[in-house]
Amino acid sequence: MRIQSRKVVWMVAADAHWEKDIDRALALYADQVRRICFLYLRRREDVEDVFQDVFLKYLQRKTPFASEQHEQAWLIRVAINSCKDVRRSFWRRQVVPLDENLAADMPPENLGLLKAVLQLPVRERTAVYLHDYEGYTAEEIARVLKQKPNTVYSHLHRARKKLGEQWRGNGDER
């Protein structure tokens, strides 16, 4: 009897620990994971599905993280891989996304830039987002995406060149 009661106490304590851990992770990384998913998937329903999968995998992870940077990089990598899985799925290839879902929460003054960024190829779009919106260096992005830093610099250069051409082509000199 005594062993079982210890086991129950340990399970309750473990549940409380995991609840605090997931609350902290959600508070710190939820917006970032959602934005990364949106860059890849562009559909709110798909984003929410992948978002839930990412944090479910977070809960199922048994080994602790070495640091907050390791935790954040792991979440980004899992989010990107999960998005790629969804994009490769048969169902996803047969469905056409609705443009109304594109930027429902975006301020009107940023819609043009968002649409231009979303038209970039996925690799360039990801590099621009992580660098310009999340503040990662090219070396950090390279580690997260498992690429060479020069590859990340190339993606950033190509993306900025394309964005500049798009803005000039639309008559907007930003």
Secondary structure, 3 states (H helix, E strand, C coil): CHHHHHHHHHHHHHHHHHHHHHHHHHHHHHHHHHHHHHHHHCCHHHHHHHHHHHHHHHHHCCCCCCCHHHHHHHHHHHHHHHHHHHHHCHHHHHCCCCHHHCCCCCCHHHHHHHHHHHCCCHHHHHHHHHHHHCCCCHHHHHHHHCCCHHHHHHHHHHHHHHHHHHHHHCCCCC
